[in-house]
Amino acid sequence: MLKAQAIDDVTGLINLTHLWTIDVTIFSPLPGLHCWQPSPLAAGPFAGLQGGAVASLLTAEVEAMAADRDWGTAIGVAVWYLRPTPLAALRTQPATVATGGRVTVVDNVLWPGDETQPCAMARVTLSRERQIAVAGLPDRSAKRIDPTLLPERTRRAPHGRPWFMDAMEARAGDGMAWFRLRGPVVDGAGPLTGVLGPADWTHGIDRPVEQAVADPNPNLTVHLFRNPVGEWIGIRPQTRWQASRGLGIGHGVLFDVEGEIGCVSMSVVLLPFPKSYSANQAQPPL
């Protein structure tokens, strides 16, 4: 069960009345192929960019390629965060792994500038949709949800500067957290891309213990069985930690306003807080 305190700690109420109330594209193209400049709103709570922003950039490029090549819809992605991604000029390199009758798999790798060591990589699975008759399949339609009826939640990054949470409207209640991006991650981003920013917060909204340790996720996996309707993405999360190993997992069911759309999971590594931050500070989700 999602704890109210966890939601409040994830999204303590603050007044956001300036830069990050304005729609801003999170990544803008630079001259040259596959070159990008992140805005300050791509930042994470500590060092480097927020994982959800990184995952969104890598997936957005693949979804744009899919539209040009008739690969179908992006139905899943696995992302590995290899090291912190700096708030600096970035370059990517997509590569097709396999194409078939219905399924295509594409990798995308991210580097800072001219460096040779990558920061992150993603593998996106795409499929051409095809209607299939399935006798006896139950109707799982649900009552439409209106997240705007729930309390709005936002919170400031520990470093006090803009960060990726500021790029979203967040609301919480009834055991779920809801997020709506205020602007696009990349102009023309596809449906899966819009899910990844919210999905990356999953383990931070149901911590077993609050303000105890840092808990970065070194990876992220998301699967969709249908594209989301509307701008809101909801998460019903669960998190498990094992302190004796310094490890954990986060996972959750993903929703739009019409019901379930997929699932999310990630590994969690438990670490002491960075020396520049105190455990007395409300810890942001990672």
Buried (B, 14 or more C-beta within 10 A) or exposed (E): EBBEEBBBBBBEEEEBEEEBEEEBBBBEEEEEEBBBBBBBBBBBBBBBBBBBBBBBBBBBBBBBBBEEEEBBBBBBBBBBBBEBBBBEBBBBBBEEEEEEEEBBBBBBBBBBEEEEEBBBBBBBBBBBEEEEEEEEEEEEEEEEBEBEEBEBBBBBBBBEEBBBBBBBBBBBBEBBBBBBBBBBBBEEBBBBBBBBBBBBBBBBBBBBEBEBBBBBBBBBBBBBEBBBEEBBBBBBBBBEBEEEEBBBBBBBBBBBBBBBBBBBBBBBBBEEBEEEBEEEEBBBBB
